Amino acid sequence: MSVRARDIFKAGLIGDNPVYRQVLGICSALAVTNLLANTLFMCFGVVFTATLTNVTVSLLRRHIPKRVRMIAQVLIIASYVMMVDTLIRALNPDIHRFIGPYVGLIITNCIIMGRAEAFAAQNPPWPSLLDGLACGLGYSLVLIAIALVREPMGFGTLLGIPLPARELWWHSWTIMLMPPGAFFMLAILTWIARSRTGAKETSA
């Protein structure tokens, strides 16, 4: 992997993470992270859409008139979101019933719109693909980390499988099943991540 590619990945995953650094994509972070299975499907949708949108916008960047570029980008995003929505509906109708409305909101997700406009519209396809993939994975890492805490603490399960502690002594934390639980987890994760990156920048 070249230095530029490594820098793009590092920025999307850590240095310029779309959730805890840019505070984007918060709606889905609050809504779907009470169950890990829902979170994984949502993350797949964002990674798929962000990556292919960036590639498509980059390929068409010289052919889309500037005055309609935002409309064109929304149409591109909507096309990929429809694919994701259909695929999730076919693979797991039960999960789709819960996260379906939030999958539709990917169309207006600021992460995807922002990267398409700020990066893909200015760069060749390969760096744009890496940027979309890195930002999608950075988003996914945060949501999965939150879900790995919320589901066990709220339901006493992981991927729907009961944990041993649930039968022995664990009592569910109802707040972890509600949006405030996601707010608390996101705040803690943001504090930890920014503290670590801030310390590295200071030492550098």
Buried (B, 14 or more C-beta within 10 A) or exposed (E): EEEEBEBBBEBBBBBBBBBBBBEBBBEBBBBBBBBBBBBBBBBBBBBBBBBBBBBBBBEBBEEBEEEEBEEBBBEBBBBBBBBBBEBBBEEBEEBBEBBEEBBBBBBEBBBBBBBBBEBBBEBEBBBBBBBBBBBBBBBBBBBBBBBBBBBBBBBBBBEEEEBEEBEEEBEBBEBBBBEEBBBBBBEEBBEEBEEEBEEEEEEE
